[in-house]
Amino acid sequence: MRGVPDQPATDQSADQSTDVVPFVLDVPPDQLEDLRERLHRVRLPEPATDPGQGLGLDAVAELCRAWLDEHDWRRLEAELNRRGQFRTVIDGLGVHFLHVRSPRSDARPLIITHGWPGSVVEVLDALDALTDPGDDALPAFHVVAPSLPGFGFSDKPTAPGWTVARIADAWVELMGRLGYDRFLAQGGDWGAMITTSLGVRHPDRVAGLHTTMPQARRPDGDTEADLDETEARWLAEAREFREVGSGYSAQQRTRPQTLGYGLVDSPAAQLAWIAEKFVAWTDGEGFGGVPRDRVLDNVALYWLTASGASSARLYWESFGRADVDSPVTVPSAVSVFPAEMVKLPRAWVEARYTDLRHWNALPTGGHFASLEVPQDFVDEVRAAFSLM
């Protein structure tokens, strides 16, 4: 069907074995031309009657123009291929991932899991510092960055059941296939839930975890009177987010298929759906510190894989159903970035993450910290895992 691209060509696109096989990305030219044609004839609505109704018309029009005239997909394609892409089939589903090994003999394996509306693009600007810091006094990591089921160049599930817990179990299998019997884990957003699930379900395999969005409930007997001024503000901001900023989540967790028709058919719809979150969830004007090209990289990846519906289904599968009660006993670390939409008091986090080794509330950054403030993100990962 025109406008719903096939899986981009690779040297192993038909491989369905459980072997780990190289994945070389080469999107056919006709898919890029189709995108250009759609952006040329994009049809946008009239301006909003109030700024609170969503991303402004001028902003979306300019992003469409930049995507058409300035963005270079082949640049991103070459970058991903240079980093080292692979695929393997786990539990019947093809999983795409980056695997970037450090040259250091003392490097430790680290799996980094993205969320929505992110992708493996989120880790790209931190990879060099994580794998080869250039200073033997700093820790180094072998980084594995998978694409979630239904995201990017991982397969789209054809039946329900790919929950947070199932993905965590798949990541353990993935790391084992790569020769990593014990490893570190990091993640934010859905990646935070999966990383936490890894610690709960596989404490024998996870040497420690770091997250920017810990998952925990208010402890029994805890009241807002126990909070300091900053933490009380965090909870107020979280309430405001739930009231006025979580409409996307309600749609994706209830009717992802209906939403998906527009996202898969219209590049402007996919662009606005994602770009709005980079505006709302970053620290500062525009996209905060995230370069516009990285936002477009991320949007283009969603568009060319036609994953607007399949990525949204993770909300249908797991929103409100993931385990947020089981104690996390593995060594843990939390970095709180100020523009994150949900931030929890430290006492709540400590009540669940019972071996919290590192806690830091940073002065800048937001939901996409690895793109927005990559050096701060790397520093936090280093500090966290140096204590584990």
C-alpha positions as CSV (number, residue, x, y, z in Angstrom):
1,M,0.0,0.0,0.0
2,R,1.4,3.4,-0.9
3,G,2.4,5.4,2.1
4,V,2.8,2.3,4.4
5,P,6.5,1.4,3.7
6,D,7.8,-2.1,3.8
7,Q,10.6,-2.9,6.2
8,P,13.6,-0.9,4.9
9,A,16.1,-3.0,3.0
10,T,18.8,-4.7,5.0
11,D,21.3,-7.4,4.3
12,Q,19.4,-9.7,6.7
13,S,15.9,-8.5,6.3
14,A,14.4,-12.0,5.9
15,D,16.4,-13.6,8.7
16,Q,14.1,-15.2,11.4
17,S,16.6,-17.3,13.3
18,T,17.6,-16.7,16.8
19,D,21.2,-15.8,15.7
20,V,22.4,-12.2,16.1
21,V,22.8,-10.9,12.6
22,P,24.1,-7.6,11.3
23,F,21.5,-5.1,10.2
24,V,22.5,-2.6,7.5
25,L,20.0,0.2,7.0
26,D,19.2,1.3,3.4
27,V,15.8,2.9,3.0
28,P,14.7,2.6,-0.7
29,P,14.7,5.9,-2.5
30,D,11.0,5.7,-3.4
31,Q,10.1,5.8,0.3
32,L,12.1,9.0,0.7
33,E,10.5,10.4,-2.4
34,D,7.1,9.5,-1.1
35,L,7.9,11.5,2.1
36,R,9.0,14.5,0.1
37,E,5.8,14.4,-2.0
38,R,3.6,14.3,1.1
39,L,5.5,17.2,2.7
40,H,5.2,19.2,-0.5
41,R,1.4,18.9,-0.4
42,V,0.9,19.0,3.3
43,R,-2.5,20.3,4.4
44,L,-2.4,22.1,7.7
45,P,-5.3,23.4,9.8
46,E,-6.1,27.0,10.7
47,P,-4.3,28.6,13.7
48,A,-5.5,27.6,17.1
49,T,-7.9,30.0,18.9
50,D,-5.9,29.7,22.1
51,P,-2.2,28.7,22.6
52,G,-3.2,26.0,25.0
53,Q,-4.8,24.0,22.2
54,G,-1.5,22.5,21.0
55,L,1.7,23.1,19.0
56,G,1.3,26.3,17.0
57,L,0.7,26.4,13.3
58,D,3.8,28.5,12.5
59,A,6.0,26.1,14.5
60,V,4.6,23.0,12.6
61,A,4.8,24.7,9.2
62,E,8.4,25.6,9.9
63,L,9.2,22.0,11.0
64,C,7.6,20.6,7.9
65,R,9.7,23.0,5.8
66,A,12.9,22.0,7.6
67,W,12.1,18.3,7.3
68,L,11.6,18.8,3.5
69,D,14.4,21.2,2.7
70,E,17.2,20.6,5.3
71,H,16.9,17.2,7.0
72,D,19.3,14.5,5.7
73,W,18.0,11.0,6.3
74,R,21.1,9.5,4.7
75,R,23.2,11.2,7.3
76,L,21.3,9.5,10.1
77,E,21.3,6.2,8.2
78,A,25.1,6.3,7.9
79,E,25.5,7.2,11.6
80,L,23.4,4.2,12.7
81,N,25.2,1.8,10.3
82,R,28.5,3.1,11.5
83,R,27.6,2.5,15.2
84,G,26.8,-1.2,14.6
85,Q,23.2,-2.4,14.2
86,F,21.9,-5.9,14.7
87,R,18.8,-7.9,14.8
88,T,17.8,-11.2,16.5
89,V,14.5,-13.0,17.1
90,I,13.4,-13.3,20.7
91,D,10.1,-15.0,21.7
92,G,9.0,-14.9,18.0
93,L,9.7,-11.2,17.5
94,G,12.5,-9.6,15.6
95,V,14.4,-7.1,17.8
96,H,16.7,-4.4,16.4
97,F,19.5,-3.0,18.6
98,L,22.7,-1.0,18.6
99,H,25.7,-2.8,20.1
100,V,28.7,-0.5,20.6
101,R,31.6,-2.2,22.3
102,S,34.2,-0.2,24.2
103,P,37.9,-0.6,23.4
104,R,38.5,-0.9,27.2
105,S,39.1,-4.3,28.7
106,D,37.4,-3.2,32.0
107,A,34.2,-1.9,30.3
108,R,31.0,-3.2,31.8
109,P,27.9,-4.1,29.7
110,L,25.0,-1.6,29.9
111,I,21.6,-1.9,28.3
112,I,19.9,1.5,27.7
113,T,16.1,1.4,26.9
114,H,14.3,4.3,25.3
115,G,10.6,5.2,25.7
116,W,7.9,7.0,23.8
117,P,8.2,9.2,21.7
118,G,11.9,8.3,21.7
119,S,14.0,5.8,19.9
120,V,17.6,4.6,19.7
121,V,18.4,8.1,18.4
122,E,18.3,9.2,22.0
123,V,21.5,7.5,22.9
124,L,23.6,8.6,19.9
125,D,25.1,11.7,21.4
126,A,26.2,9.9,24.5
127,L,27.7,6.8,22.9
128,D,31.3,8.0,22.5
129,A,31.6,9.3,26.1
130,L,30.1,6.1,27.5
131,T,32.1,3.6,25.4
132,D,35.5,5.4,25.2
133,P,35.7,8.3,27.8
134,G,39.4,8.9,27.0
135,D,40.4,8.8,30.6
136,D,41.2,5.5,32.4
137,A,39.9,6.9,35.6
138,L,36.4,7.2,34.2
139,P,34.2,4.1,33.7
140,A,33.5,2.7,30.3
141,F,30.6,0.6,29.0
142,H,29.7,-1.8,26.2
143,V,26.4,-0.2,25.2
144,V,23.4,-2.2,24.0
145,A,20.4,0.0,22.9
146,P,17.4,-2.0,21.6
147,S,14.4,-0.7,19.8
148,L,11.2,-1.5,21.7
149,P,8.8,-3.9,20.1
150,G,6.7,-2.0,17.6
151,F,9.3,0.8,17.5
152,G,11.9,1.6,14.9
153,F,13.4,-1.4,13.2
154,S,12.1,-4.0,15.7
155,D,9.2,-6.0,14.5
156,K,5.6,-5.0,15.2
157,P,3.8,-7.5,17.4
158,T,0.9,-9.2,15.7
159,A,-0.9,-10.2,18.9
160,P,-1.3,-8.7,22.3
161,G,1.0,-9.6,25.2
162,W,4.2,-7.5,24.7
163,T,4.0,-5.9,28.2
164,V,6.7,-4.2,30.2
165,A,7.5,-7.5,32.0
166,R,7.8,-9.5,28.7
167,I,10.1,-6.9,27.3
168,A,12.3,-7.1,30.4
169,D,12.5,-10.8,30.0
170,A,13.4,-10.4,26.3
171,W,16.2,-8.0,27.2
172,V,17.7,-10.6,29.6
173,E,17.7,-13.1,26.7
174,L,19.2,-10.5,24.4
175,M,22.1,-9.7,26.8
176,G,22.7,-13.4,27.3
177,R,23.0,-13.9,23.5
178,L,25.6,-11.2,23.4
179,G,27.6,-12.9,26.1
180,Y,26.6,-10.7,29.0
181,D,25.5,-12.9,31.9
182,R,25.5,-9.9,34.3
183,F,24.9,-6.3,33.2
184,L,23.9,-2.8,34.1
185,A,20.6,-1.2,33.0
186,Q,19.4,2.3,32.3
187,G,16.2,3.9,31.1
188,G,13.7,6.7,31.2
189,D,10.0,6.8,30.4
190,W,8.9,3.3,29.3
191,G,12.6,2.5,29.5
192,A,12.4,3.3,33.2
193,M,9.6,0.8,33.7
194,I,11.4,-1.9,31.8
195,T,14.7,-1.1,33.6
196,T,12.9,-1.3,37.0
197,S,11.2,-4.5,35.9
198,L,14.6,-6.0,35.0
199,G,15.8,-5.2,38.6
200,V,12.6,-6.8,40.1
201,R,12.4,-9.9,37.9
202,H,16.1,-10.6,37.3
203,P,18.2,-9.5,40.3
204,D,20.7,-12.3,39.6
205,R,21.4,-10.8,36.2
206,V,21.2,-7.0,36.9
207,A,24.3,-5.6,38.7
208,G,22.6,-2.2,39.1
209,L,20.2,0.2,37.4
210,H,19.9,3.9,36.8
211,T,16.8,5.8,35.8
212,T,15.5,9.3,35.3
213,M,11.9,8.3,36.1
214,P,11.6,6.0,39.0
215,Q,8.3,4.2,39.6
216,A,6.9,4.2,43.1
217,R,3.8,4.9,45.1
218,R,3.3,7.1,48.1
219,P,4.4,5.1,51.2
220,D,1.7,4.3,53.8
221,G,1.5,7.1,56.4
222,D,3.4,9.6,54.2
223,T,1.8,13.0,53.8
224,E,2.5,16.2,51.9
225,A,3.5,17.7,55.2
226,D,6.5,15.5,55.1
227,L,7.8,17.0,51.9
228,D,10.1,19.9,51.4
229,E,9.2,22.8,49.2
230,T,10.8,21.4,46.1
231,E,9.2,18.0,46.4
232,A,5.8,19.6,47.0
233,R,6.2,21.6,43.8
234,W,7.2,18.4,42.0
235,L,3.9,16.8,43.0
236,A,1.9,19.9,42.0
237,E,3.6,19.8,38.6
238,A,2.8,16.1,38.2
239,R,-0.9,16.8,39.0
240,E,-1.0,19.6,36.4
241,F,0.6,17.3,33.9
242,R,-2.1,14.6,34.5
243,E,-4.8,17.2,34.2
244,V,-3.7,19.1,31.0
245,G,-0.7,17.3,29.5
246,S,-1.7,13.6,29.4
247,G,-4.3,13.6,26.6
248,Y,-1.8,11.8,24.3
249,S,-1.6,9.0,26.9
250,A,-5.3,8.6,27.2
251,Q,-5.6,8.2,23.5
252,Q,-2.7,5.8,23.1
253,R,-3.8,3.5,26.0
254,T,-7.4,3.3,24.8
255,R,-7.6,3.7,21.0
256,P,-4.1,3.4,19.5
257,Q,-5.3,1.9,16.3
258,T,-7.7,4.8,15.5
259,L,-4.9,7.3,16.2
260,G,-2.5,5.3,14.1
261,Y,-4.3,5.9,10.8
262,G,-3.5,9.5,10.9
263,L,0.1,9.1,12.2
264,V,1.0,6.5,9.5
265,D,-0.7,8.4,6.7
266,S,0.5,12.0,7.4
267,P,4.1,13.0,8.1
268,A,2.8,16.3,9.5
269,A,0.6,14.5,12.0
270,Q,3.5,12.2,13.1
271,L,5.8,15.3,13.3
272,A,3.4,17.4,15.4
273,W,2.5,14.4,17.7
274,I,6.1,13.9,18.6
275,A,7.5,17.5,18.4
276,E,4.9,18.8,20.8
277,K,6.4,16.5,23.5
278,F,10.0,17.7,22.8
279,V,8.7,21.2,23.3
280,A,6.7,20.4,26.5
281,W,9.1,18.1,28.1
282,T,12.4,19.9,27.7
283,D,14.0,22.7,29.7
284,G,13.8,26.0,28.0
285,E,12.5,27.5,24.8
286,G,11.8,25.4,21.8
287,F,13.2,22.0,22.1
288,G,15.4,23.0,25.1
289,G,18.9,21.8,24.3
290,V,17.9,19.1,21.8
291,P,19.1,20.0,18.3
292,R,16.3,20.4,15.8
293,D,18.0,17.8,13.5
294,R,17.8,15.2,16.3
295,V,14.1,15.9,16.7
296,L,13.7,15.4,13.0
297,D,15.9,12.3,13.1
298,N,13.6,10.8,15.6
299,V,10.4,11.7,13.7
300,A,11.8,10.4,10.5
301,L,12.5,7.1,12.1
302,Y,8.9,6.8,13.2
303,W,7.6,7.8,9.8
304,L,9.8,5.5,7.7
305,T,9.0,2.5,9.9
306,A,5.3,3.4,9.9
307,S,5.3,2.9,13.7
308,G,2.8,5.5,14.8
309,A,0.2,2.9,15.7
310,S,2.5,0.0,16.8
311,S,4.5,2.2,19.2
312,A,1.3,3.6,20.7
313,R,0.1,0.1,21.5
314,L,2.7,-0.2,24.4
315,Y,0.3,2.2,26.3
316,W,-2.6,-0.2,25.6
317,E,-0.5,-3.1,26.8
318,S,1.0,-1.7,30.0
319,F,-0.3,1.7,31.0
320,G,-1.5,1.4,34.6
321,R,-0.7,-2.3,34.6
322,A,3.0,-2.4,35.2
323,D,4.3,-3.4,38.6
324,V,5.0,-0.4,40.7
325,D,4.9,-2.1,44.1
326,S,7.5,-4.9,44.2
327,P,10.6,-3.9,46.0
328,V,13.7,-3.2,43.9
329,T,16.6,-4.7,45.8
330,V,19.4,-4.4,43.2
331,P,21.7,-1.3,43.6
332,S,19.9,1.6,42.1
333,A,20.4,5.2,41.1
334,V,18.1,8.1,40.2
335,S,18.8,11.4,38.4
336,V,16.0,14.0,38.5
337,F,16.0,16.5,35.7
338,P,13.8,19.6,36.4
339,A,11.7,19.5,33.2
340,E,10.8,15.8,33.7
341,M,7.0,15.7,33.7
342,V,6.7,13.4,36.8
343,K,9.2,13.7,39.6
344,L,8.8,11.8,42.9
345,P,10.0,12.7,46.4
346,R,13.1,10.9,47.5
347,A,11.4,9.2,50.4
348,W,8.9,7.5,48.0
349,V,11.7,6.3,45.8
350,E,13.8,5.0,48.8
351,A,10.8,3.1,50.1
352,R,10.7,1.0,46.9
353,Y,14.3,1.1,45.6
354,T,15.8,-0.3,48.9
355,D,19.4,-0.1,47.9
356,L,19.5,3.5,46.5
357,R,23.2,4.3,46.0
358,H,22.9,7.6,44.1
359,W,20.3,10.4,44.0
360,N,20.8,13.8,42.3
361,A,18.5,16.6,41.4
362,L,20.0,18.5,38.5
363,P,19.6,22.2,37.7
364,T,18.8,21.8,34.0
365,G,17.5,19.2,31.5
366,G,14.3,17.3,31.0
367,H,12.7,14.1,29.7
368,F,15.1,13.7,26.8
369,A,18.2,14.3,28.9
370,S,20.6,12.2,26.8
371,L,19.9,14.5,23.9
372,E,19.3,17.7,25.7
373,V,22.2,17.7,28.2
374,P,24.2,14.7,27.1
375,Q,27.3,15.5,29.2
376,D,25.2,15.8,32.3
377,F,23.5,12.5,31.4
378,V,26.8,10.8,30.9
379,D,28.2,12.2,34.2
380,E,25.1,10.9,36.0
381,V,25.5,7.4,34.5
382,R,29.2,7.3,35.4
383,A,28.6,8.5,39.0
384,A,25.8,6.0,39.5
385,F,27.5,2.9,38.2
386,S,30.8,3.8,39.9
387,L,28.9,3.0,43.1
388,M,27.8,-0.4,42.0
